[in-house]
Amino acid sequence: MKTPLAQALSQPGRAAIPWTDGACDLARPLTLHTYRAPGFTPDSPVVLVSHGMLRNGDDYRDFWVDAADRHGLLIIATTFGNAAWPGAGPYNNGLVLDEEGAVRPRASWGYGIPLRVFQALQAAGITRRPRAHFFGHSAGGQFGHRLMSTQPHDLLEQATVGNPGWYTLPVLDKPFPEGMGGIGLSDREVEALLRFPMTILAGDRDTEVGPSLPANPEALAQGPHRFARAHFYLEAGRAEAKRRGFDCAWRLVPVAGIGHDGRAMSRVCAALWFEGRLISAEEAGVVAEGAA
């Protein structure tokens, strides 16, 4: 008998699957907004997507539909709704700290949720792939690079973040979320992060400031806008890796003509992963105001 997850994903098309994560918090429901391309097989790539601050996982799923149809993908956008996951603490900052500021058990951090979803897909026989692709944009980019900072990488073959508002630096002498210190992480996690070939997408028009741009002192120290902060993060990674005696494996891809646009950045990421090319803003379908 098929599991409920296997049943929900048994046919091509979109689905919205209720989900809870017992390791993190059963009282905080999630939704898996999914798309199974007609050409998907258990050996096809699986893309885990993290949405922006609007908590619009259905939109972010839809941003990937064209690429899914071209390349036979399964898209899984784990959606952290505002009602159960309000504000930056539960989502962007991964429920690492409780309401009193104490560190929660590492196994319960929100950053493990997409990886546990992928393991559930494996267990249900939906995928035979040993590793998934991960993409996060805006707040999802914050979530994504912190996932890479705190979680094992053995379930990921690609990880790309686009236009995060600010970054957790790969150092242990600054407390989380400014750095990786004070939450039980060690040199092992820092070095694993620096050695993983993570891609940072930075739209060269993502230079506006406003209420959606983090303006805490730690974020402002990284630069005046998202485009500058991406370069700051890369240089911080390179400096820390050099201090440790090896080269940082990250790459930063500036994307011409694109601002804070989740749809366009999703298309750019898909082309880089599955076609090996950087597409133009026009081909990415840039719109006037973008989608965060």
RAHU-V314536 format. One record per run of one state. SS is the DSSP state (2 for helix, 1 for strand, 0 for the rest). FROM is the first residue (numbers start at 1). TO is the last residue. If there is no record, write none. Layout:
BEGIN
<<SS	FROM	TO> <SS	FROM	TO>>
END
This chain:
BEGIN
<<0	1	3> <2	4	8> <0	9	12> <1	13	21> <0	22	24> <1	25	36> <0	37	45> <1	46	50> <0	51	56> <2	57	63> <0	64	64> <2	65	71> <0	72	73> <1	74	79> <0	80	86> <2	87	90> <0	91	96> <1	97	97> <0	98	102> <1	103	103> <0	104	105> <2	106	108> <0	109	109> <2	110	123> <0	124	131> <1	132	137> <0	138	138> <2	139	150> <0	151	155> <1	156	162> <0	163	174> <1	175	175> <0	176	180> <1	181	181> <0	182	186> <2	187	195> <0	196	198> <1	199	203> <0	204	216> <2	217	220> <0	221	225> <2	226	244> <0	245	250> <1	251	255> <0	256	261> <2	262	275> <0	276	292>>
END
